[in-house]
Amino acid sequence: MRKRVVLTGCAVLCVLGASELNAQARVGPQLSLGSKQDVGLGARLLVNIKSVEHLAFIGTFDLFFPDDGSYWELNGNVAYSFDITGAPSLSPYVGGGLNIAHKSHDHHHDHDHHHHDGESDTDLGINLLGGTQFGTGSVNPFVELRIELAGGEQFVITGGVLF
């Protein structure tokens, strides 16, 4: 059942993303700091939704580096941006979407022999987020705060640059 939900969610996000590919798309690297998973490195795709002004799809992938295994997150969010009169170089946004979190645990047994037992979990959750992009040119730094309900179940601060 969980795999069906995850696959359906991925399919919906792919269809939404593909239908908007002729809109303006921007990509860039990001660095994330998670309340549970430490530091993560990733990539971001932002696609302005051509049929609705101020609405964008934000897809991200982050690989975190916990001490006890591996952890990654895939996020698909929709965000609404606001215009600020008098501050055209700021583009704040709020939004939400889906979070897929995958953790692999490494267990070490130090008896006479060295054994590796691995467990992994993949969970689907919901994101609530807010942030802002800076600048109006071809390179835009951004900062974002994300709360993950279920799925990754952590608070994440992300920053990076979109090209």
PyMOL commands that set and color helices and strands:
alter all, ss='L'
color gray80, all
select helices_A, chain A and resi 2-19
alter helices_A, ss='H'
color red, helices_A
select strands_A, chain A and resi 25-34+38-48+55-64+69-81+90-110+114-134+140-150+155-162
alter strands_A, ss='S'
color yellow, strands_A
deselect
rebuild
show_as cartoon
